[in-house]
Amino acid sequence: MTESMVKAGPRVLRLGTRRSLMATTQSQRVADRLTALTGRPVELVGVTTFGDVTKAHLAQLGGTGVFVSALRDKLIEGEIDFAVHSLKDLPTASDPRVLLAATPPRDDPRDALVGAAKLADLRPGDKVGTGSPRRVAQLRALRPDLDYVPIRGNADTRIGRVASGELAAVVLAAAGLGRLGRAAEISELFDVADVLPAPGQGALAVECRADDHALAELLAVLDDARTRAAVTAERAVLAALEAGCSAPVGAYASDEGHILNLTAAVVAFDGTRSVRKSTAGDPSAAMELGRDLAAAMIAEGAGTLMGERTH
């Protein structure tokens, strides 16, 4: 190694991220953690994705992939070294060009209500904003008398519609609100027994090129085995049901004493019917656990519920 190389230090790693405050905040956390653990400097590279510029609702777009494709393209083209995504945004179909190098420890997976009151205390006919059919289906099962309004935009925009009085409340991921320092604005955290989160909700995905073995080894220090097992099981359910993040599918797995407990549900869009099942098994068999649970759900009519769009 030459003297100039020693003075220059290790090459700065380029971390690709969406440009939103949420995305850059969570990406910076990953960057800071990687630097703390390995000494490698990291810089953020903002990337605009199709999901950021389109005006269509995610349910119309099929959901998964719209926030991911542009980052993966930059990765393959060598413009960035690795990327950070919200794991629930990842398509379940594998891309042989990229590697899921790490799933850092998961934040709160639950959904949260932001408004002046808890769900049970809202008035009949009150407007509740959410762009997720999964949330609407489950909330309709709890409060069919509310008016669920599709919305898009960042957390500030959505919460602003509550502050203006346009909406009585909005539903957001608790993890995102926590990362933005806005957890104090949550009026209710939904228990997973009432509202199952999206598969992978609260977790992050760190991807690099599949052929970059040295970087994959470096990024592995960020991986949390319990989080990886849990989200693997949840996403296996989603994949086996052949559903995207716009489908009314909830799934949540937790590692309790070396046993992975997995619950999943498919709920009719009007909230009146559902197929909900649970199972448990070894975390090392997370993929099989999810697939088997999905098969049991399909046998009970889950596929029929996903195909219906009752409004």
C-alpha positions in Angstrom: 0.0 0.0 0.0 1.4 3.4 -1.0 1.7 6.4 1.4 -1.0 8.2 -0.5 -3.4 5.3 -0.1 -2.7 5.3 3.6 -3.4 9.0 3.9 -6.6 8.7 1.8 -8.1 6.0 4.1 -10.8 3.6 3.1 -13.0 4.5 0.1 -16.3 6.2 1.1 -19.2 3.8 0.5 -22.2 5.3 -1.4 -25.5 4.4 0.2 -28.5 4.9 -2.1 -31.7 6.1 -0.6 -35.0 7.6 -1.5 -35.0 11.4 -1.0 -37.9 11.6 1.5 -37.2 12.6 5.1 -38.3 9.2 6.3 -36.0 7.4 3.9 -32.9 9.6 4.5 -33.4 9.4 8.3 -33.5 5.6 8.4 -30.7 5.4 5.8 -28.5 7.7 7.9 -29.1 5.5 10.9 -27.8 2.5 8.9 -24.8 4.5 7.7 -23.9 5.7 11.2 -24.2 2.1 12.5 -22.0 0.7 9.8 -19.3 3.3 10.3 -19.4 2.7 14.1 -19.0 -1.0 13.6 -16.5 -1.1 10.8 -14.8 2.3 10.5 -15.9 2.7 6.9 -17.2 6.1 6.0 -20.6 6.3 4.2 -22.2 9.0 2.2 -25.9 9.1 1.2 -26.9 9.3 -2.4 -30.5 10.4 -3.0 -32.4 8.6 -5.7 -35.9 9.5 -7.0 -38.1 6.5 -7.5 -41.3 6.0 -9.5 -43.3 5.7 -6.3 -42.1 9.2 -5.3 -43.2 11.0 -8.5 -46.4 9.2 -9.5 -49.7 10.6 -8.3 -51.5 7.2 -8.4 -52.4 5.4 -5.2 -50.2 2.5 -4.4 -53.1 0.0 -4.5 -53.5 0.9 -8.2 -49.9 0.4 -8.9 -49.6 -3.0 -7.2 -47.6 -1.5 -4.4 -44.4 -3.5 -4.3 -41.4 -2.4 -6.4 -42.4 1.2 -7.1 -40.0 2.5 -4.4 -37.3 -0.1 -5.1 -36.6 -0.5 -8.9 -34.8 2.8 -9.3 -32.5 2.1 -6.4 -31.7 -1.4 -7.7 -31.0 0.1 -11.2 -28.4 2.5 -9.6 -26.9 -0.4 -7.7 -26.5 -2.6 -10.8 -25.1 0.4 -12.8 -22.5 1.0 -10.1 -23.7 4.5 -9.2 -24.2 3.4 -5.6 -22.6 0.6 -3.5 -25.6 -0.5 -1.4 -29.1 0.6 -0.8 -31.5 0.8 2.2 -35.2 0.1 1.7 -38.2 -0.2 4.0 -38.4 -4.0 3.9 -42.2 -4.1 3.4 -41.5 -2.3 0.0 -39.4 -5.1 -1.4 -41.1 -7.4 -4.0 -41.3 -11.0 -2.8 -39.9 -12.3 -6.1 -36.1 -12.5 -5.9 -33.8 -10.5 -8.1 -30.6 -12.5 -8.9 -28.6 -9.3 -9.4 -28.9 -8.2 -5.8 -28.4 -9.7 -2.3 -30.3 -9.0 0.9 -27.1 -8.5 2.8 -28.6 -7.4 6.2 -31.8 -7.0 8.0 -31.0 -4.7 11.0 -32.9 -5.1 14.3 -36.6 -4.4 13.7 -38.4 -1.3 15.1 -42.0 -1.4 16.3 -44.0 -3.3 13.7 -47.4 -2.0 14.7 -49.8 0.4 13.0 -50.5 3.6 14.7 -53.5 6.0 14.8 -52.7 9.8 14.8 -55.7 11.9 15.7 -57.6 13.5 18.5 -59.0 10.2 19.8 -58.6 6.4 19.8 -60.4 4.5 17.1 -63.3 3.4 19.5 -63.9 7.0 20.4 -64.2 8.4 16.9 -67.7 9.5 15.8 -69.6 7.5 13.2 -68.9 8.9 9.7 -65.5 10.4 10.8 -62.9 10.3 8.0 -59.8 8.2 8.6 -57.0 8.4 6.1 -54.8 5.5 4.9 -53.5 4.4 1.5 -53.4 0.7 2.6 -56.2 -1.8 1.7 -54.8 -4.1 4.4 -55.4 -1.4 7.0 -58.8 -0.5 5.7 -60.0 -4.1 5.7 -58.9 -4.7 9.2 -60.2 -1.3 10.5 -63.5 -1.9 8.9 -63.8 -5.1 10.9 -63.4 -3.0 14.0 -65.3 0.2 13.0 -67.4 -0.3 9.9 -69.2 3.0 10.5 -66.1 5.1 9.7 -65.3 6.6 6.3 -61.9 5.4 5.2 -60.2 7.8 2.7 -57.3 6.9 0.5 -54.3 9.2 1.0 -50.7 9.6 -0.1 -47.8 11.8 0.9 -45.2 11.9 3.6 -45.9 11.9 7.3 -46.1 15.7 7.5 -48.6 15.9 4.7 -50.8 13.1 6.2 -50.7 14.4 9.7 -51.3 17.9 8.4 -54.7 16.8 7.0 -55.7 15.9 10.6 -54.5 19.2 12.0 -56.5 21.0 9.3 -59.7 19.2 10.3 -60.0 17.5 6.9 -59.6 14.1 8.5 -60.3 12.9 12.0 -57.3 10.6 12.0 -54.7 8.9 9.9 -53.0 5.5 10.2 -49.3 5.3 9.8 -46.5 2.8 10.7 -45.4 3.3 14.3 -41.8 2.6 13.3 -41.7 5.5 10.8 -43.2 7.9 13.3 -40.6 6.8 15.9 -37.7 7.3 13.4 -39.0 10.8 12.7 -39.3 11.7 16.4 -43.1 12.0 16.2 -44.1 9.1 18.4 -45.7 11.5 20.9 -48.4 12.3 18.3 -49.7 8.7 18.3 -53.2 8.5 19.8 -53.4 4.7 19.6 -51.0 1.8 18.9 -53.0 -1.1 17.4 -52.3 -4.5 19.0 -51.3 -7.1 16.4 -54.2 -9.2 17.6 -56.5 -6.5 16.2 -54.6 -5.1 13.2 -51.9 -7.4 11.8 -49.0 -5.3 10.2 -47.8 -5.7 6.7 -45.2 -8.4 6.2 -41.8 -6.9 7.1 -43.3 -3.7 8.6 -40.8 -1.9 11.0 -37.8 -3.7 9.4 -35.2 -2.4 7.0 -33.5 -4.1 4.1 -29.9 -3.5 3.2 -29.0 -4.7 -0.4 -25.8 -4.8 -2.4 -24.9 -6.4 -5.7 -24.9 -10.2 -5.5 -21.4 -10.4 -6.9 -19.9 -7.9 -4.4 -18.8 -10.5 -1.9 -16.4 -8.2 0.1 -19.2 -5.6 0.7 -21.7 -8.3 1.5 -19.4 -9.6 4.2 -18.9 -6.1 5.6 -22.6 -5.4 5.6 -23.3 -8.6 7.4 -22.4 -7.0 10.7 -25.7 -5.1 10.5 -27.8 -8.3 10.3 -30.1 -9.4 13.1 -30.8 -13.1 12.9 -34.2 -12.9 14.8 -35.4 -10.1 12.6 -34.3 -12.0 9.5 -36.2 -15.1 10.5 -39.3 -13.2 11.4 -39.6 -11.2 8.2 -38.6 -14.3 6.1 -41.6 -16.2 7.5 -43.9 -13.2 7.0 -42.8 -12.6 3.4 -43.0 -16.3 2.6 -46.8 -16.1 3.4 -47.1 -13.1 1.1 -45.2 -14.8 -1.7 -47.2 -18.0 -1.4 -50.4 -16.1 -1.5 -49.0 -14.3 -4.6 -50.0 -11.0 -3.1 -48.3 -7.6 -3.2 -48.3 -5.0 -0.4 -51.5 -3.6 -1.9 -53.4 -6.8 -0.9 -55.3 -7.0 2.4 -52.7 -9.4 3.9 -51.3 -9.0 7.4 -48.6 -11.2 8.9 -46.4 -11.0 12.0 -43.8 -13.4 13.4 -41.9 -13.1 16.7 -39.1 -15.2 18.0 -40.0 -16.4 21.5 -37.3 -18.6 23.1 -36.1 -20.2 19.9 -39.6 -20.7 18.6 -40.9 -18.6 15.8 -44.6 -17.8 16.3 -46.3 -16.7 13.0 -49.8 -15.3 12.5 -51.3 -14.2 9.2 -54.6 -13.0 7.9 -56.4 -12.2 4.7 -59.4 -9.9 5.3 -62.2 -9.1 2.9 -62.1 -5.4 1.8 -65.4 -4.7 3.6 -64.0 -6.2 6.8 -66.9 -8.7 7.2 -64.9 -12.0 6.6 -61.4 -13.1 7.1 -59.1 -16.1 7.1 -56.7 -15.9 10.0 -54.3 -18.7 11.1 -51.3 -19.1 13.3 -48.4 -21.6 13.6 -45.1 -22.0 15.3 -41.8 -23.7 14.5 -38.0 -23.5 14.4 -36.7 -20.1 13.2 -34.3 -22.0 10.8 -37.3 -23.2 8.9 -38.9 -19.7 8.6 -39.5 -20.0 4.8 -41.2 -23.3 5.1 -43.3 -22.1 8.1 -44.6 -19.2 6.0 -45.4 -21.3 3.0 -47.2 -24.0 5.0 -49.3 -21.4 6.7 -50.2 -19.8 3.4 -51.2 -23.2 2.0 -53.5 -23.7 5.0 -55.0 -20.3 4.5 -55.6 -20.9 0.8 -57.4 -24.2 1.7 -59.8 -22.1 3.8 -60.6 -19.6 1.0 -58.0 -16.9 1.5 -57.5 -16.6 -2.3 -61.2 -15.8 -2.8 -61.1 -13.0 -0.2 -58.1 -11.4 -1.9 -59.9 -11.4 -5.2 -62.9 -9.5 -3.9 -63.0 -5.7 -3.9 -66.0 -4.8 -1.9 -66.2 -1.1 -1.1 
